[in-house]
Amino acid sequence: MSRLLIDIGSTYFKIAQEGKIEQYFRNFDISILNDLESKCAEIISSYPKDDIYICSSANGGLSTLIIGLSNSFSLKYAVNIAFNSGINIIDTVLYNNISDATPPKDNIDVVIIVGGINSVDNIFDEKIFEYLNNINYQNIVFVGTEKSHNYLQNNIKDIVLLENIISDRLQIQEDELKSYLTNLYQADIMGKEDIKQLYALTNNQIYSTPYIVNKALPKIDEHIDVADPFIVVDIGGATTDIHYSRDLVNDNILSSSGYDRLVFKKLGVYKSRESLVHIAKQNEFVFELLEHLNVTENILEEKSQEATVVLMQLSIFLVLYKVSKHHSSYIELNLEILNNIILTGGITKVLTQEDIDDIILFFYKKILHFHHTPKLILDKNYEIWTYR
């Protein structure tokens, strides 16, 4: 390889060159740039800036609220595009229920409003403005019927109007919204001073790590013995990402990509530890899982190696649960037909094959009522992000 690849994570950064990957625990007392230069200056200086490529998952991604007219088209399409752009969905609201909906307390990076094909008019009224007045958001975009453009633009400050994501034939039109969301992510990266400084090392655009991993999936079978349909679960310090074959989804969405991804901002093991514990405590099966692991609920409050192992096991269970038929708030995957589950990220440095097999078997027996599981593959060297 004539390129130097750098991945900035929330707890580690990784450098790949000539097929070799090295990992370094981050020094949080100095900037990422200074940390890189103090540990890898000789390596970095040996490459021209055009041949250095950087990706990052350190900032955890952007959050969005989606307001749509229907679950079957507007919300489904917008959710798919947002997830596949690496955006974290905080909540979705059906417009018919907006008067009774509780506005999210979190700060929202972007609000997406969608609804109606271009021939439909008079969809929205003052209810949407009253709801938006109670939300703290940074950006707002409309990707619904053209006939609502003037009304919304005249009443919502700084709203961005893009192509309707629902075609007249009720097919998804994702390009403009996906580009907008990707650019927002890039702007967010540029706004993070630590990441922005890394442009001193490269002439190439810095992308999100989930985006890079997803782009690598068409080439994964050149490196790993894997067969469609499969999923890649990347459990890191700030987020847990799941990448999946499109043939695992039963929907009416036609996508140019054979693979999509979801980003779970609140399922990281280190930076998002508190939210992971909170989500675990709300799950009806977790206490039974803890009993299966021969630990008590108290383990969730501990700061120990054993507690970290259990949290990583819980994150595997929870991410599978959130894409199963038991959790309709997210995209449902047909996990029953999976051939492979590939685990990557920091989790592979801590958990053994037996630790992971135990959790996946528990999930398949308890949730899916299956007594066999897909073949498990561990990406222990964290290589998948380098395959692109």
QUIQUI-V659756 format. One record per residue. N is the residue number from 1. PHI is phi as a letter, one per 30 degrees, with the letter a starting at -180 (* if undefined). BURIAL is 1 if it has 24 or more other C-alpha atoms within 12 Angstrom, else 0. Layout:
n = {N:N}
phi = {PHI:PHI}
burial = {BURIAL:BURIAL}
//
This chain:
n = {1:2:3:4:5:6:7:8:9:10:11:12:13:14:15:16:17:18:19:20:21:22:23:24:25:26:27:28:29:30:31:32:33:34:35:36:37:38:39:40:41:42:43:44:45:46:47:48:49:50:51:52:53:54:55:56:57:58:59:60:61:62:63:64:65:66:67:68:69:70:71:72:73:74:75:76:77:78:79:80:81:82:83:84:85:86:87:88:89:90:91:92:93:94:95:96:97:98:99:100:101:102:103:104:105:106:107:108:109:110:111:112:113:114:115:116:117:118:119:120:121:122:123:124:125:126:127:128:129:130:131:132:133:134:135:136:137:138:139:140:141:142:143:144:145:146:147:148:149:150:151:152:153:154:155:156:157:158:159:160:161:162:163:164:165:166:167:168:169:170:171:172:173:174:175:176:177:178:179:180:181:182:183:184:185:186:187:188:189:190:191:192:193:194:195:196:197:198:199:200:201:202:203:204:205:206:207:208:209:210:211:212:213:214:215:216:217:218:219:220:221:222:223:224:225:226:227:228:229:230:231:232:233:234:235:236:237:238:239:240:241:242:243:244:245:246:247:248:249:250:251:252:253:254:255:256:257:258:259:260:261:262:263:264:265:266:267:268:269:270:271:272:273:274:275:276:277:278:279:280:281:282:283:284:285:286:287:288:289:290:291:292:293:294:295:296:297:298:299:300:301:302:303:304:305:306:307:308:309:310:311:312:313:314:315:316:317:318:319:320:321:322:323:324:325:326:327:328:329:330:331:332:333:334:335:336:337:338:339:340:341:342:343:344:345:346:347:348:349:350:351:352:353:354:355:356:357:358:359:360:361:362:363:364:365:366:367:368:369:370:371:372:373:374:375:376:377:378:379:380:381:382:383:384:385:386:387:388}
phi = {*:c:b:c:c:b:c:c:c:d:b:b:b:b:b:b:a:h:i:c:c:b:c:b:d:d:c:d:d:b:d:d:d:d:d:e:d:d:c:b:e:d:d:d:d:d:c:d:d:d:c:c:b:b:b:b:b:d:c:i:i:c:c:b:c:c:c:b:d:b:d:d:b:d:d:d:d:d:d:d:d:d:d:d:c:i:c:c:d:d:a:b:b:d:e:d:c:d:d:c:d:d:d:d:d:d:d:c:d:a:c:c:c:b:l:i:d:d:d:c:b:h:d:c:b:d:e:d:d:d:d:d:d:c:b:c:b:c:b:b:b:c:b:c:e:d:d:c:e:d:d:d:d:d:b:b:d:i:d:c:c:b:e:e:d:c:d:d:c:i:c:d:b:c:e:d:d:d:d:d:d:d:d:d:d:d:d:d:d:d:d:d:e:d:d:e:d:d:d:d:c:b:c:c:d:d:c:d:d:e:d:d:d:d:d:d:d:d:c:d:d:d:b:b:d:b:b:d:d:b:b:c:c:c:c:c:d:c:b:b:c:b:c:b:d:d:d:d:c:c:a:c:c:c:b:d:c:d:b:b:b:b:b:c:d:c:c:d:d:c:d:c:e:d:d:d:d:d:d:d:d:d:d:d:c:d:d:d:d:d:d:d:d:i:b:c:e:d:d:d:c:d:c:b:d:d:d:d:e:d:d:d:d:d:d:d:d:d:d:d:d:d:c:c:d:d:b:d:d:c:d:c:c:d:d:d:c:d:c:b:c:c:c:b:j:d:e:d:d:c:d:d:e:d:e:d:e:d:d:d:d:e:d:d:d:d:c:c:h:c:c:b:b:d:d:c:b:c:d:d:c:h:c:e:d:c:d:d}
burial = {0:0:1:1:1:1:1:1:1:1:1:1:1:1:1:1:1:0:0:0:0:0:1:1:0:1:0:0:0:0:0:1:1:0:1:1:0:0:0:1:0:0:0:1:0:0:0:0:0:0:0:1:1:1:1:1:1:1:1:1:1:1:1:1:1:1:1:1:1:1:1:0:1:1:1:1:1:1:1:1:1:1:1:1:1:1:1:1:1:1:1:1:1:1:1:0:0:1:0:0:0:0:1:1:0:0:0:1:1:1:1:1:1:1:1:1:1:1:0:0:0:0:1:1:0:0:0:1:0:0:1:1:0:0:1:0:1:1:1:1:1:1:1:1:1:1:1:1:1:0:0:1:0:0:0:1:0:0:1:1:1:1:1:1:1:1:1:0:0:0:0:1:1:1:1:1:1:1:0:1:1:1:0:1:1:1:0:1:1:0:0:0:0:1:1:1:0:1:1:1:1:1:0:0:1:1:1:1:1:1:1:1:1:1:1:1:1:1:0:1:0:0:0:1:0:1:1:1:1:1:1:1:1:1:1:1:1:1:1:1:1:1:1:1:1:1:1:1:1:0:0:0:1:1:0:0:0:1:1:1:1:1:1:1:1:1:1:1:1:1:1:1:1:0:1:1:1:0:1:1:1:0:0:0:0:1:0:0:1:1:0:0:1:0:0:0:0:0:1:1:0:0:0:0:0:0:1:1:1:1:1:1:1:1:1:1:1:1:1:1:1:1:1:1:0:1:0:0:0:1:1:1:1:1:1:1:1:1:1:1:1:1:1:1:1:1:1:1:1:1:1:0:0:0:1:1:1:1:1:1:1:1:1:1:0:1:1:1:0:0:0:0:1:1:1:1:1:1:1:0:1:1:1:1:1:1:1:0}
//
